[in-house]
């Protein structure tokens, strides 16, 4: 086993060791199997996963009480596209690509990790990356923020190359399965924009083509748009214990 700790935690050979914080991790995980947590929710609270389909539906309905246009299926489709954007930004060492997906805290750490690879003259590649399944496993509103959790079941290679020699220095090129929970949040005052928002590559404030500064502001209207006040943003990534555990704990 080898492990590289990075903010988007894309490695498929994983260990239970390491120095990542587990604060805010789902309390339904079995003792001793808590995942590494990357990023933090707004307010630092916990985002519990639904244990049954009835519970999940109740959470969806809770969000719909203040956003009747909320459509989980359409949202999942859009978030799968953003998943690939994050992977592309990681392997190409281009944090600018992921600025329109990630909230401030997780993006700043993500950028620092990419900078580390750049300084080391190494690249983490994930050939054959493909989402096998994407499931909504949580939906809730705490009065301040709406929260959803998408469980991604993915297959890819995962290896690190030396930029100068092209040789593999860690990992391997075999395709292997892995899974993670991605937590997205927005303000409870936010509503689905019929004209489109971040997932449609539009500024949720002014409607201009999406172009986000490092500060998280729209380059056109200068409004801060990556703080979740107007649209869904990625705030956390939770590494799960195993594919089998993740599959057996989907709300049914």
Secondary structure as UniProt FT lines:
FT   TURN            7..8
FT   TURN            23..24
FT   TURN            27..28
FT   TURN            31..32
FT   STRAND          37..39
FT   HELIX           42..44
FT   HELIX           53..64
FT   TURN            65..66
FT   TURN            68..69
FT   HELIX           72..91
FT   TURN            92..93
FT   HELIX           95..98
FT   TURN            99..101
FT   HELIX           104..120
FT   STRAND          122..125
FT   TURN            127..128
FT   STRAND          130..141
FT   STRAND          145..162
FT   TURN            163..165
FT   STRAND          168..187
FT   TURN            188..189
FT   TURN            194..195
FT   HELIX           198..200
FT   TURN            204..206
FT   TURN            214..215
FT   STRAND          217..218
FT   TURN            219..221
FT   STRAND          233..239
FT   HELIX           243..248
//
